[in-house]
Amino acid sequence: MTEINRRDFIRFATVAGASLGFPQLALAANPKVVVVGGGVGGCTAAKYLRKLNPQVDVTLIETKKVYQSCFMSNEVLSGDRTLDSITFDYEGLKRHGVKVVIDRVDAIEPDKKQVVTQGGETFAYDACIVSPGVDFKWDAIEGYDEKVAEVVPHAWFAGPQTTTLRNQILAMPEGGKVIIVAPPNPYKCPPGPYERAAQIAMYCKHHKPKAKILILDPKDKFSKQGLFTQGWSKLYGFGTENSMIEWVGAAGGGTVEELDPSTMTLQAEIEEFQGDVINIIPPQKAGKVAFASDLTDGDWCPVNKLTFESSKHKNVYVLGDASSAAKMPKSAYAANSQAKVAAAAIVSRFNGIEPPDPTFVNTCYSILGEEHGISVAAVYTLDKSSNTILPVKGAGGLSPMDASDQQRKREVSYAHSWFANLIDDMMM
């Protein structure tokens, strides 16, 4: 399944490279590209712009000095991984000739073709790539805001809140309850809340075997649901009286309306729930800079999916979680794939030729236990007439429901290799 994806993507990259005709580039001056955001999308785009055409002057602007990976951060909660193991600097990008600026972007000014930072610097561009990730809708749950989130963490951005949530789980008494509040669609990393429940259960199974993990969900279905519930059943007794994991969907009253942090109580549609540890993952929208720069329509940023150029402003390209790229999920691998398409389109534009037809890929692994992994993979193509990204029939798919224990164990190994390869591809 994943091998098909790799072949398709390599084929696309090869065709794109050939069509761009890099050895024949003869630009009058070095075009400037400013990349806003040092996550998967931004880093991949910056690196591949330099690989596709070393004449391009690339500057990446990011607020944090290091990148901490959200994908695989759930393993920090189980204790299988440290925060340091998912923390990376930007030295690899610098070796590719990318200029890295640590500052906060206040706004992109398309009319002036410049980016303005909080530090007072102005960066002119011929093309600007914006990969701002997501922000939260803080008014969605009464009683929950940014300040409360320091105590009742979302931990949806890897970093200090990951450590906070991990420490709260460690301090929880035996027989305690962890409540995870999942967000409504669409949101960053669709399988994330459900893998998180499994990773917490994996820790509790060994250290707090009477603990319970409750997922309150405003949806009635979720990514890889059959595989998750099968794994939860095998590993944690899901569906039995002694299940360590319980899931309550929308039909069962899983939509949370209010939090009382003083009593660690959640009010849902039908009943009240109290937990020893509460992890609220709020509803999401595009990152702040996208709104400040008039790149949004509703919660997300509309784009021409042939190039990922903004539908609202020329020469600005929005990719990753902030973009409207359905039917692609908001995932790290999707952002990596989109970044390569955008980089190829920008270099094509600088060279005065049409962009190559894109192929997109997504692969996502979830680890439910020490030797139990599952995955989903898909290859996507663009329907130009409707500006819609559609999955290619028969390419990719889910882990088989009848996989052997050995296959599930191999998926864990594949997941760790996938993580290392993706980090290497985006910034090393």
C-alpha positions as CSV (number, residue, x, y, z in Angstrom):
1,M,0.0,0.0,0.0
2,T,2.6,2.5,1.1
3,E,5.0,1.3,-1.7
4,I,2.4,2.3,-4.3
5,N,2.3,5.8,-2.8
6,R,6.0,6.2,-2.9
7,R,6.3,5.1,-6.5
8,D,3.5,7.5,-7.5
9,F,5.1,10.3,-5.8
10,I,8.6,9.6,-7.1
11,R,7.1,9.4,-10.6
12,F,5.5,12.8,-10.1
13,A,8.7,14.3,-8.8
14,T,10.7,12.9,-11.7
15,V,8.2,14.2,-14.3
16,A,8.0,17.6,-12.6
17,G,11.7,17.9,-12.6
18,A,12.1,17.0,-16.2
19,S,9.4,19.4,-17.3
20,L,10.9,22.3,-15.5
21,G,14.1,22.1,-17.4
22,F,16.3,23.2,-14.6
23,P,19.7,23.3,-16.4
24,Q,18.2,25.7,-18.9
25,L,17.2,28.3,-16.3
26,A,18.6,31.8,-17.2
27,L,16.9,34.3,-14.9
28,A,17.9,37.9,-15.1
29,A,18.0,38.2,-11.3
30,N,17.6,35.8,-8.3
31,P,13.9,35.7,-7.6
32,K,13.0,36.1,-3.9
33,V,10.7,33.7,-2.1
34,V,9.6,34.3,1.5
35,V,8.2,31.3,3.4
36,V,6.1,32.1,6.4
37,G,6.0,29.2,8.9
38,G,8.6,26.6,9.8
39,G,6.4,23.5,10.0
40,V,6.2,20.6,7.6
41,G,4.8,22.6,4.7
42,G,7.1,25.6,5.1
43,C,10.3,23.7,5.6
44,T,9.6,21.3,2.7
45,A,8.7,24.1,0.4
46,A,11.9,26.1,1.3
47,K,14.1,23.1,0.9
48,Y,12.7,22.0,-2.4
49,L,12.7,25.5,-3.9
50,R,16.5,25.5,-3.4
51,K,16.8,21.9,-4.7
52,L,14.7,22.7,-7.8
53,N,16.6,26.0,-8.5
54,P,19.6,27.0,-6.4
55,Q,19.3,30.5,-7.9
56,V,16.1,31.2,-5.9
57,D,16.7,33.4,-2.8
58,V,14.7,31.7,-0.1
59,T,14.0,33.2,3.4
60,L,12.0,31.2,5.9
61,I,10.5,33.1,8.9
62,E,9.4,31.2,12.0
63,T,8.6,32.3,15.5
64,K,10.3,29.4,17.3
65,K,14.0,28.6,17.3
66,V,13.3,24.8,17.0
67,Y,10.7,22.7,15.3
68,Q,8.8,20.2,17.6
69,S,6.9,17.6,15.7
70,C,3.2,17.1,16.4
71,F,3.2,13.8,14.6
72,M,4.6,11.2,17.0
73,S,4.2,13.5,20.0
74,N,1.5,11.2,21.4
75,E,4.3,8.8,22.1
76,V,5.6,11.3,24.6
77,L,2.4,10.8,26.6
78,S,3.0,7.0,26.8
79,G,6.6,7.5,27.7
80,D,7.9,5.7,24.6
81,R,9.5,8.9,23.3
82,T,11.0,12.0,24.8
83,L,10.2,15.6,23.8
84,D,13.9,16.0,22.8
85,S,13.4,13.1,20.2
86,I,10.9,15.2,18.3
87,T,12.8,18.5,18.5
88,F,14.9,19.7,15.6
89,D,16.8,22.8,14.7
90,Y,16.9,24.5,11.3
91,E,20.6,24.0,10.6
92,G,19.7,21.4,7.8
93,L,17.7,24.1,5.9
94,K,20.6,26.5,6.3
95,R,22.9,24.0,4.7
96,H,20.6,24.0,1.7
97,G,21.0,27.8,1.4
98,V,17.8,28.8,3.1
99,K,18.0,31.9,5.2
100,V,16.2,31.3,8.5
101,V,14.8,34.3,10.4
102,I,13.4,33.8,13.9
103,D,10.7,36.4,14.2
104,R,6.9,36.7,14.1
105,V,5.1,37.8,10.9
106,D,2.5,40.4,11.6
107,A,1.1,40.4,8.1
108,I,1.7,39.8,4.4
109,E,1.1,42.8,2.2
110,P,0.3,41.4,-1.3
111,D,-0.2,44.9,-2.8
112,K,3.4,45.8,-1.8
113,K,4.7,42.2,-2.3
114,Q,6.3,42.3,1.2
115,V,6.2,40.5,4.5
116,V,6.4,42.6,7.7
117,T,7.6,41.1,11.0
118,Q,7.0,42.0,14.6
119,G,10.7,42.8,14.9
120,G,10.3,45.6,12.4
121,E,11.9,43.9,9.4
122,T,10.4,44.0,5.9
123,F,11.1,41.3,3.4
124,A,10.3,41.8,-0.3
125,Y,9.2,38.8,-2.4
126,D,8.4,37.7,-5.9
127,A,6.4,34.8,-4.4
128,C,5.3,34.2,-0.8
129,I,4.5,30.8,0.7
130,V,2.3,30.8,3.8
131,S,2.1,27.7,5.9
132,P,0.7,29.0,9.2
133,G,-0.9,25.8,10.5
134,V,-4.0,26.1,12.7
135,D,-5.4,28.3,15.4
136,F,-8.2,27.5,17.8
137,K,-11.8,28.7,18.1
138,W,-11.5,29.7,21.8
139,D,-15.1,30.7,22.2
140,A,-16.4,27.2,21.2
141,I,-16.5,25.7,24.7
142,E,-17.7,28.0,27.6
143,G,-15.0,28.2,30.3
144,Y,-12.1,27.2,28.0
145,D,-9.7,29.8,26.7
146,E,-5.9,30.3,26.2
147,K,-5.3,30.9,29.9
148,V,-7.2,27.9,31.1
149,A,-5.4,25.8,28.5
150,E,-2.2,26.2,30.5
151,V,-3.9,24.1,33.2
152,V,-6.3,22.0,31.1
153,P,-4.0,21.5,28.1
154,H,-4.8,20.9,24.5
155,A,-1.3,19.6,23.7
156,W,-2.2,19.9,20.0
157,F,1.1,21.7,19.4
158,A,4.0,19.7,20.6
159,G,6.0,21.4,23.3
160,P,5.4,22.6,26.9
161,Q,1.8,21.5,26.9
162,T,2.8,17.9,25.9
163,T,5.0,17.8,29.0
164,T,2.1,19.3,31.1
165,L,-0.3,16.6,29.9
166,R,2.3,13.8,30.4
167,N,3.0,15.0,34.0
168,Q,-0.7,15.2,34.8
169,I,-1.1,11.6,33.6
170,L,1.8,10.5,35.7
171,A,0.4,12.3,38.8
172,M,-3.2,10.9,38.3
173,P,-4.2,8.4,41.0
174,E,-4.8,4.8,40.2
175,G,-8.3,4.4,39.1
176,G,-8.4,7.9,37.8
177,K,-10.1,9.1,34.6
178,V,-8.6,10.9,31.6
179,I,-11.1,12.7,29.4
180,I,-10.2,13.7,25.9
181,V,-12.5,16.1,24.1
182,A,-12.2,15.6,20.3
183,P,-12.8,18.5,17.9
184,P,-15.4,18.7,15.1
185,N,-14.2,18.3,11.5
186,P,-12.1,19.6,9.8
187,Y,-9.0,19.7,12.1
188,K,-5.3,19.0,12.1
189,C,-4.4,15.3,12.2
190,P,-7.8,13.5,12.0
191,P,-6.6,10.2,13.8
192,G,-4.7,12.1,16.5
193,P,-7.3,12.1,19.4
194,Y,-7.9,8.4,19.0
195,E,-4.2,7.5,18.8
196,R,-3.7,9.7,21.9
197,A,-6.3,7.7,23.8
198,A,-4.5,4.5,22.9
199,Q,-1.1,5.9,23.9
200,I,-2.4,7.0,27.3
201,A,-4.0,3.6,27.7
202,M,-0.7,1.9,26.8
203,Y,0.9,3.7,29.7
204,C,-2.0,3.1,32.1
205,K,-2.1,-0.6,31.3
206,H,1.3,-1.0,32.8
207,H,1.2,1.6,35.6
208,K,-2.4,2.4,36.4
209,P,-4.4,-0.6,35.2
210,K,-7.7,0.6,36.8
211,A,-7.6,3.9,35.0
212,K,-10.2,4.9,32.4
213,I,-9.8,7.0,29.2
214,L,-13.1,8.6,28.0
215,I,-13.3,10.3,24.6
216,L,-16.1,12.8,24.2
217,D,-16.7,13.4,20.5
218,P,-19.0,15.8,18.6
219,K,-18.8,13.4,15.6
220,D,-20.4,10.0,15.0
221,K,-17.5,8.7,13.0
222,F,-13.8,9.3,12.8
223,S,-10.7,8.4,10.8
224,K,-9.7,4.7,10.7
225,Q,-12.6,4.0,13.2
226,G,-12.9,0.3,12.4
227,L,-9.1,-0.2,12.9
228,F,-9.0,1.8,16.1
229,T,-12.0,0.1,17.7
230,Q,-10.5,-3.3,16.7
231,G,-7.2,-2.4,18.3
232,W,-8.8,-0.9,21.4
233,S,-10.8,-4.1,21.8
234,K,-7.7,-6.4,21.4
235,L,-5.4,-4.3,23.7
236,Y,-7.7,-2.5,26.1
237,G,-11.0,-4.4,26.3
238,F,-13.0,-1.9,24.3
239,G,-16.7,-2.8,24.2
240,T,-16.6,-4.8,27.4
241,E,-17.5,-3.8,31.0
242,N,-13.9,-3.6,31.9
243,S,-12.8,-1.5,28.9
244,M,-10.0,1.0,29.6
245,I,-11.2,3.2,26.7
246,E,-14.8,4.5,26.2
247,W,-15.9,6.6,23.2
248,V,-19.1,8.7,23.3
249,G,-20.0,10.2,19.9
250,A,-22.5,12.9,19.0
251,A,-25.5,10.7,19.0
252,G,-24.7,9.6,22.6
253,G,-24.3,13.1,23.8
254,G,-20.5,13.5,23.3
255,T,-20.6,17.2,22.3
256,V,-19.1,19.2,25.1
257,E,-20.6,22.7,25.8
258,E,-18.9,23.9,29.0
259,L,-15.9,23.4,31.2
260,D,-15.6,24.2,34.9
261,P,-11.9,24.0,35.5
262,S,-12.3,24.5,39.3
263,T,-14.1,21.1,39.6
264,M,-12.6,19.5,36.4
265,T,-16.2,19.0,35.2
266,L,-17.4,19.0,31.6
267,Q,-21.0,19.7,30.7
268,A,-22.1,17.8,27.5
269,E,-25.4,17.8,25.8
270,I,-27.0,15.1,28.0
271,E,-24.9,14.7,31.1
272,E,-22.0,16.0,33.1
273,F,-18.5,14.3,33.2
274,Q,-15.8,14.7,35.7
275,G,-12.1,13.8,35.2
276,D,-8.8,13.7,37.0
277,V,-7.1,14.8,33.7
278,I,-8.9,16.7,31.0
279,N,-7.5,17.2,27.5
280,I,-9.6,19.5,25.3
281,I,-8.7,19.8,21.6
282,P,-10.7,22.8,20.5
283,P,-12.3,23.4,17.1
284,Q,-9.8,24.8,14.6
285,K,-9.3,27.4,11.9
286,A,-6.4,28.7,9.8
287,G,-3.5,30.3,11.7
288,K,-3.6,33.9,12.8
289,V,-1.4,35.3,10.0
290,A,-3.8,34.0,7.4
291,F,-6.6,36.1,8.8
292,A,-4.4,39.1,9.3
293,S,-3.3,38.9,5.6
294,D,-6.9,38.5,4.2
295,L,-6.2,35.0,2.9
296,T,-9.2,33.4,4.4
297,D,-12.8,32.7,3.3
298,G,-14.6,31.5,6.4
299,D,-12.2,29.4,8.5
300,W,-9.7,28.3,5.8
301,C,-7.7,29.7,2.9
302,P,-9.1,29.0,-0.7
303,V,-6.4,28.1,-3.2
304,N,-5.9,27.1,-6.8
305,K,-5.1,23.5,-6.3
306,L,-3.0,23.3,-9.4
307,T,-0.4,25.5,-7.7
308,F,-1.7,26.3,-4.2
309,E,-1.7,30.0,-5.1
310,S,-4.2,31.9,-3.0
311,S,-7.6,32.5,-4.6
312,K,-7.6,36.0,-3.0
313,H,-4.1,37.3,-3.7
314,K,-1.6,36.8,-6.5
315,N,1.9,35.5,-5.8
316,V,0.9,34.2,-2.4
317,Y,0.7,30.4,-1.9
318,V,-1.1,28.8,1.0
319,L,-0.5,25.2,1.9
320,G,-0.7,22.7,4.7
321,D,-3.4,22.7,7.4
322,A,-4.6,26.3,6.7
323,S,-5.5,25.6,3.1
324,S,-8.8,24.4,1.7
325,A,-7.5,21.2,0.1
326,A,-10.3,18.6,0.6
327,K,-10.4,15.8,0.0
328,M,-6.9,15.7,1.3
329,P,-6.8,15.6,5.2
330,K,-5.0,18.2,7.3
331,S,-1.9,16.1,7.9
332,A,1.9,16.4,8.0
333,Y,2.4,14.2,4.9
334,A,-0.3,16.0,3.0
335,A,1.5,19.3,3.8
336,N,4.8,17.8,2.6
337,S,3.2,16.7,-0.7
338,Q,1.5,20.1,-1.3
339,A,4.7,21.9,-0.6
340,K,6.5,20.1,-3.4
341,V,3.6,20.9,-5.8
342,A,3.8,24.6,-4.8
343,A,7.6,24.7,-5.1
344,A,7.4,23.2,-8.6
345,A,4.7,25.6,-9.6
346,I,6.7,28.6,-8.4
347,V,9.9,27.6,-10.1
348,S,7.9,27.0,-13.3
349,R,6.4,30.5,-13.1
350,F,9.9,32.0,-12.7
351,N,11.0,30.0,-15.7
352,G,8.0,31.2,-17.8
353,I,6.4,27.8,-18.3
354,E,3.2,26.1,-17.2
355,P,3.3,24.2,-13.9
356,P,3.3,20.4,-14.1
357,D,0.1,18.5,-13.4
358,P,0.3,17.6,-9.7
359,T,0.0,14.3,-8.0
360,F,-0.6,14.3,-4.2
361,V,0.1,11.7,-1.5
362,N,-0.9,11.2,2.0
363,T,0.3,8.5,4.4
364,C,-0.5,8.4,8.1
365,Y,0.4,5.9,10.8
366,S,-1.1,5.5,14.3
367,I,0.4,3.4,17.1
368,L,-2.1,1.8,19.4
369,G,0.3,-0.4,21.4
370,E,3.9,-1.5,21.7
371,E,3.4,-3.9,18.8
372,H,0.2,-2.7,17.2
373,G,0.3,-0.1,14.4
374,I,-2.3,0.8,11.7
375,S,-2.1,3.1,8.7
376,V,-3.9,4.8,5.9
377,A,-2.5,5.9,2.5
378,A,-3.9,7.6,-0.5
379,V,-2.8,9.0,-3.9
380,Y,-4.7,12.1,-5.1
381,T,-5.1,13.7,-8.5
382,L,-6.5,17.1,-9.5
383,D,-9.7,17.6,-11.4
384,K,-8.9,20.9,-13.0
385,S,-12.4,21.6,-14.2
386,S,-13.7,21.7,-10.7
387,N,-10.5,22.7,-8.9
388,T,-11.0,19.6,-6.7
389,I,-8.4,17.2,-5.3
390,L,-9.8,13.6,-5.6
391,P,-8.4,10.3,-4.4
392,V,-7.2,7.9,-7.1
393,K,-9.3,4.7,-7.1
394,G,-7.3,1.6,-6.1
395,A,-4.2,3.6,-4.9
396,G,-3.5,3.3,-1.2
397,G,-6.0,2.1,1.3
398,L,-6.2,1.1,5.0
399,S,-4.3,-1.5,6.9
400,P,-6.2,-4.8,6.5
401,M,-8.7,-5.6,9.3
402,D,-7.4,-9.3,9.2
403,A,-3.8,-8.4,9.6
404,S,-1.7,-10.7,11.6
405,D,0.0,-9.8,14.9
406,Q,3.3,-9.8,13.0
407,Q,1.9,-7.3,10.4
408,R,0.7,-5.0,13.2
409,K,4.1,-5.1,14.8
410,R,5.7,-4.3,11.4
411,E,3.4,-1.3,11.1
412,V,5.0,0.2,14.3
413,S,8.4,-0.2,12.8
414,Y,7.1,1.4,9.5
415,A,5.7,4.3,11.5
416,H,9.0,5.1,13.2
417,S,10.8,4.9,9.8
418,W,8.1,7.1,8.2
419,F,8.6,9.7,10.9
420,A,12.4,9.7,10.5
421,N,12.1,9.9,6.7
422,L,9.6,12.7,6.7
423,I,11.7,14.8,9.1
424,D,14.7,14.1,6.9
425,D,12.8,15.0,3.7
426,M,11.5,18.3,5.1
427,M,14.6,19.8,6.8
428,M,17.8,17.7,6.6
